[in-house]
Amino acid sequence: MNPTALLLLVLAITAEVIGTAGLKASEGFARLGPSMLAVVGYCAAFYFLSLSLKQLPLGIAYAIWSGLGTVGSVLLGVLIWRETLGPAHLAGIVLILAGVVVLNVFAGNPGS
């Protein structure tokens, strides 16, 4: 995978997780600061994702972006808001991570 495209995708994932944290903290857009963080985070996420799509296939990039963004958001929920995860939640996260690994390993091998 192209290092520049990978960096852009990592920035998109990071911005998505930041936007999601702002969304949670905004309390339904009732708090201005977190609301602005959500808007800016999601705008940055889509911007960086769009730049990565110049070099990456849409399906691969979107699956990685959404999968790792989901995992990052779950981790934030656990670490910041003390949300709990059960065995099924953990299994789902492991499956998401496994899917991301498979997509990266076979990204250059159509039909594999």
VOBA-1610 file (N, C-alpha, C; in pm, whole numbers, padded with zeros to 5 digits, always signed):
BEGIN
Met+00086-00118+00000Met+00000+00000+00000Met+00090+00124+00000Asn+00054+00220-00079Asn+00129+00345-00091Asn+00139+00416+00045Pro+00261+00452+00089Pro+00277+00515+00221Pro+00199+00647+00235Thr+00194+00726+00129Thr+00118+00851+00135Thr-00031+00824+00153Ala-00083+00730+00077Ala-00224+00694+00089Ala-00254+00638+00227Leu-00160+00559+00279Leu-00178+00502+00412Leu-00180+00612+00518Leu-00091+00709+00507Leu-00090+00822+00601Leu-00220+00900+00594Leu-00269+00925+00475Leu-00396+00997+00459Leu-00511+00919+00521Leu-00508+00787+00504Leu-00613+00703+00562Leu-00605+00703+00714Val-00485+00700+00770Val-00468+00708+00916Val-00519+00842+00968Leu-00490+00950+00895Leu-00542+01082+00936Leu-00694+01085+00930Ala-00752+01021+00827Ala-00899+01015+00816Ala-00959+00937+00932Ile-00896+00826+00969Ile-00946+00744+01080Ile-00935+00822+01211Thr-00823+00887+01231Thr-00802+00966+01354Thr-00905+01078+01364Ala-00926+01147+01253Ala-01024+01257+01253Ala-01165+01205+01278Glu-01197+01087+01224Glu-01329+01029+01248Glu-01349+00997+01396Val-01248+00940+01458Val-01258+00906+01600Val-01271+01034+01684Ile-01196+01137+01649Ile-01207+01266+01719Ile-01348+01324+01701Gly-01399+01317+01578Gly-01534+01366+01552Gly-01639+01290+01630Thr-01621+01160+01641Thr-01715+01077+01716Thr-01710+01110+01865Ala-01590+01134+01916Ala-01577+01174+02057Ala-01649+01307+02081Gly-01633+01400+01988Gly-01703+01528+02000Gly-01853+01510+01994Leu-01898+01418+01909Leu-02041+01392+01897Leu-02099+01339+02028Lys-02028+01246+02089Lys-02073+01192+02218Lys-02075+01301+02324Ala-01969+01381+02330Ala-01957+01484+02433Ala-02050+01603+02408Ser-02102+01616+02287Ser-02187+01733+02255Ser-02324+01726+02320Glu-02362+01608+02369Glu-02494+01588+02431Glu-02606+01634+02338Gly-02605+01575+02218Gly-02709+01608+02120Gly-02692+01747+02061Phe-02570+01791+02042Phe-02533+01923+01990Phe-02579+02035+02083Ala-02593+02005+02212Ala-02632+02106+02310Ala-02511+02183+02363Arg-02391+02130+02347Arg-02269+02195+02394Arg-02187+02239+02273Leu-02155+02367+02266Leu-02092+02425+02147Leu-01954+02366+02118Gly-01866+02363+02216Gly-01728+02316+02193Gly-01723+02175+02136Pro-01783+02078+02204Pro-01783+01942+02150Pro-01857+01931+02016Ser-01960+02013+01997Ser-02032+02012+01870Ser-01941+02055+01756Met-01862+02160+01782Met-01768+02207+01680Met-01660+02101+01654Leu-01615+02034+01759Leu-01517+01927+01744Leu-01573+01816+01654Ala-01698+01783+01673Ala-01762+01680+01590Ala-01766+01722+01443Val-01809+01844+01418Val-01820+01893+01279Val-01683+01899+01214Val-01586+01959+01281Val-01451+01971+01226Val-01389+01832+01208Gly-01408+01744+01307Gly-01353+01609+01297Gly-01407+01534+01177Tyr-01538+01537+01158Tyr-01597+01465+01046Tyr-01560+01529+00912Cys-01553+01661+00906Cys-01510+01727+00782Cys-01367+01687+00747Ala-01279+01688+00846Ala-01140+01647+00823Ala-01134+01500+00782Ala-01216+01417+00845Ala-01217+01274+00811Ala-01253+01253+00665Phe-01359+01318+00620Phe-01400+01302+00480Phe-01298+01363+00385Tyr-01235+01472+00424Tyr-01133+01534+00341Tyr-01015+01438+00321Phe-00961+01387+00431Phe-00847+01297+00420Phe-00884+01166+00351Leu-01005+01116+00377Leu-01050+00996+00308Leu-01056+01021+00157Ser-01110+01136+00118Ser-01120+01166-00025Ser-00982+01174-00091Leu-00884+01227-00020Leu-00748+01232-00074Leu-00689+01092-00087Ser-00715+01006+00011Ser-00662+00870+00005Ser-00724+00793-00112Leu-00847+00827-00148Leu-00916+00756-00256Leu-00856+00785-00394Lys-00769+00885-00403Lys-00699+00909-00529Lys-00603+00794-00560Gln-00560+00722-00454Gln-00460+00617-00472Gln-00506+00480-00426Leu-00618+00473-00356Leu-00666+00345-00304Leu-00801+00310-00363Pro-00829+00182-00379Pro-00962+00140-00424Pro-01067+00178-00319Leu-01182+00221-00364Leu-01289+00267-00275Leu-01326+00162-00171Gly-01352+00041-00213Gly-01398-00063-00120Gly-01297-00092-00011Ile-01171-00101-00048Ile-01065-00129+00049Ile-01051-00013+00146Ala-01040+00109+00093Ala-01020+00227+00179Ala-01138+00246+00273Tyr-01260+00234+00222Tyr-01377+00258+00306Tyr-01390+00151+00414Ala-01361+00027+00379Ala-01370-00081+00478Ala-01269-00060+00590Ile-01148-00022+00555Ile-01045+00003+00656Ile-01082+00123+00740Trp-01126+00232+00674Trp-01162+00356+00745Trp-01276+00331+00843Ser-01381+00268+00795Ser-01496+00248+00883Ser-01465+00145+00992Gly-01393+00039+00957Gly-01362-00064+01056Gly-01272-00013+01167Leu-01162+00051+01130Leu-01070+00102+01233Leu-01129+00222+01307Gly-01211+00300+01238Gly-01281+00409+01307Gly-01377+00356+01412Thr-01443+00246+01380Thr-01533+00183+01476Thr-01455+00131+01596Val-01346+00062+01570Val-01264+00009+01680Val-01210+00123+01766Gly-01163+00230+01702Gly-01113+00347+01776Gly-01221+00411+01862Ser-01341+00419+01808Ser-01452+00477+01884Ser-01490+00389+02002Val-01487+00259+01982Val-01515+00166+02093Val-01411+00184+02203Leu-01284+00193+02164Leu-01178+00212+02263Leu-01196+00343+02339Leu-01233+00450+02268Leu-01261+00577+02337Leu-01375+00563+02435Gly-01480+00494+02394Gly-01593+00473+02483Gly-01552+00402+02611Val-01467+00302+02597Val-01420+00227+02713Val-01329+00314+02800Leu-01235+00384+02738Leu-01136+00459+02813Leu-01188+00589+02873Ile-01273+00661+02798Ile-01318+00792+02845Ile-01452+00784+02917Trp-01548+00713+02860Trp-01682+00709+02918Trp-01708+00583+02999Arg-01607+00502+03018Arg-01616+00381+03101Arg-01727+00287+03055Glu-01749+00280+02924Glu-01846+00186+02871Glu-01788+00045+02884Thr-01875-00052+02903Thr-01828-00190+02922Thr-01851-00273+02795Leu-01766-00373+02779Leu-01777-00462+02664Leu-01793-00605+02714Gly-01883-00676+02654Gly-01900-00817+02686Gly-01824-00903+02586Pro-01830-01033+02603Pro-01759-01125+02513Pro-01801-01109+02366Ala-01928-01088+02341Ala-01974-01072+02203Ala-01918-00944+02141His-01911-00837+02221His-01851-00712+02172His-01705-00733+02134Leu-01633-00799+02223Leu-01491-00825+02198Leu-01472-00913+02075Ala-01557-01013+02058Ala-01548-01100+01940Ala-01573-01020+01813Gly-01669-00931+01817Gly-01698-00846+01701Gly-01580-00757+01665Ile-01517-00699+01766Ile-01400-00613+01742Ile-01286-00694+01682Val-01264-00814+01734Val-01159-00901+01680Val-01189-00934+01533Leu-01314-00959+01500Leu-01351-00988+01362Leu-01329-00867+01271Ile-01360-00748+01321Ile-01335-00627+01242Ile-01186-00614+01214Leu-01104-00630+01318Leu-00959-00620+01300Leu-00907-00727+01205Ala-00960-00848+01215Ala-00919-00955+01124Ala-00956-00919+00980Gly-01072-00860+00961Gly-01113-00817+00827Gly-01020-00712+00770Val-00979-00617+00852Val-00886-00514+00808Val-00752-00577+00767Val-00705-00672+00846Val-00579-00741+00813Val-00592-00815+00680Val-00701-00888+00662Val-00722-00962+00537Val-00727-00866+00419Leu-00798-00755+00433Leu-00804-00657+00324Leu-00667-00603+00289Asn-00583-00579+00388Asn-00450-00526+00362Asn-00358-00632+00301Val-00368-00754+00347Val-00282-00860+00295Val-00315-00890+00149Phe-00443-00888+00115Phe-00484-00923-00020Phe-00523-00803-00107Ala-00491-00683-00062Ala-00530-00562-00136Ala-00477-00559-00278Gly-00358-00610-00302Gly-00299-00607-00435Gly-00324-00734-00515Asn-00405-00825-00461Asn-00427-00955-00526Asn-00574-00977-00557Pro-00627-00917-00664Pro-00767-00939-00697Pro-00795-01087-00721Gly-00907-01133-00674Gly-00946-01271-00693Gly-00888-01366-00589Ser-00812-01314-00492Ser-00754-01401-00389Ser-00855-01428-00280
//
